[in-house]
Amino acid sequence: MNLQTTSWTINWAYNQQANGGSSVSQSVTGTPDQQLAAMVSGIGTEASGVTFNENTANALQEQSSQLRQSVSGVSLDEQASYMVEFQNAYAAAAKYITTFQSMMQSLLNMVQP
C-alpha cells in the first residue's frame, strides 16, 4: 500500500472561543500532503481572521476614546474667561459689603450721642 498517494479522510472537532465556545467540526479528504496543506491553509485563514478582528477592535476602541474626549473636552480659554468674570463679580460684591458696613457704621455714629 502506497501511503503517500492513498486518499484519506480525517474528521475533527474543536470549540471556538470567539463564538461563545461553539463547537466546530471539519474534515479533510486527500493524500497526507494535501491534508497537511489544507490544515495549514485553514490555520493561516483563522489567524488572519483573528488579526483582522483584533485590528478592527483596536480601531473601534481608539475611535470611541476620541469621541468620548471630544464630547467631554473643556475649552481652557472659555473656562479662564469665566474665572476672571467670577473673580471680578466677587471683588465687586466684597467692595459693596465693605461700603455698606462703612455707611452703617457712619450712620450709627451719627445717631449715638
C-alpha positions in Angstrom: 0.0 0.0 0.0 1.4 3.4 -1.0 0.6 5.8 1.8 1.8 8.9 0.0 -0.8 8.6 -2.8 -3.6 7.0 -0.9 -6.6 9.3 -0.2 -7.7 9.5 3.5 -10.4 11.4 5.3 -9.7 13.0 8.7 -12.5 14.4 10.9 -12.0 16.6 13.9 -14.0 19.0 16.1 -12.9 21.9 18.3 -14.5 24.7 20.4 -14.2 28.2 19.1 -13.7 30.7 22.0 -14.6 33.7 19.7 -18.1 32.3 19.1 -19.0 31.7 22.7 -17.5 28.3 22.8 -19.5 26.8 19.9 -18.3 23.5 18.6 -16.9 23.4 15.0 -16.3 20.1 13.1 -14.2 19.8 10.0 -13.0 17.1 7.7 -10.2 16.9 5.2 -10.0 14.3 2.4 -7.0 13.7 0.3 -3.4 12.5 0.4 -1.4 13.2 3.6 0.4 16.1 1.7 -3.0 17.5 0.6 -4.4 17.2 4.1 -1.4 18.9 5.7 -1.7 21.7 3.1 -5.4 22.1 3.8 -4.9 22.2 7.6 -2.0 24.8 7.3 -4.1 26.9 5.0 -7.1 26.7 7.4 -4.9 27.7 10.3 -3.5 30.6 8.3 -7.0 31.7 7.4 -8.1 31.6 11.1 -5.0 33.5 12.2 -5.6 36.2 9.5 -9.2 36.5 10.7 -8.2 36.9 14.3 -5.6 39.5 13.4 -8.2 41.4 11.3 -10.7 41.2 14.2 -8.1 42.5 16.7 -7.2 45.4 14.4 -10.9 46.3 14.0 -11.5 46.1 17.7 -8.4 48.4 18.4 -9.6 50.9 15.8 -13.1 51.0 17.3 -11.7 51.4 20.8 -9.5 54.3 19.6 -12.4 55.9 17.8 -14.7 55.7 20.8 -12.0 57.1 23.1 -11.5 60.1 20.7 -15.3 60.6 20.6 -15.6 60.5 24.3 -12.8 63.0 24.7 -14.3 65.3 22.1 -17.6 65.3 23.9 -16.2 65.9 27.4 -13.5 68.3 26.2 -13.2 71.6 28.1 -12.2 74.8 26.4 -9.4 76.3 28.6 -9.9 79.8 27.2 -13.6 79.7 27.9 -13.0 78.5 31.5 -10.4 81.2 32.1 -12.8 83.9 30.9 -15.5 82.5 33.3 -12.9 82.5 36.1 -12.0 86.2 35.5 -15.7 87.1 35.3 -16.5 85.4 38.6 -13.4 86.9 40.3 -14.5 90.4 39.3 -18.0 89.7 40.5 -16.6 88.5 43.8 -14.4 91.6 44.2 -17.4 93.9 43.4 -19.6 92.1 46.0 -16.8 92.4 48.6 -16.4 96.1 47.8 -20.3 96.6 48.1 -20.3 94.8 51.5 -17.3 96.9 52.7 -19.1 100.1 51.6 -22.3 99.1 53.2 -20.6 98.3 56.5 -18.8 101.7 56.4 -22.1 103.5 55.7 -23.9 101.6 58.6 -21.0 102.4 61.0 -21.2 106.1 60.0 -25.0 106.1 60.5 -24.7 104.5 63.9 -22.0 107.0 64.9 -24.4 109.9 63.9 -27.3 108.5 65.9 -25.4 107.7 69.1 -24.8 110.6 71.4 
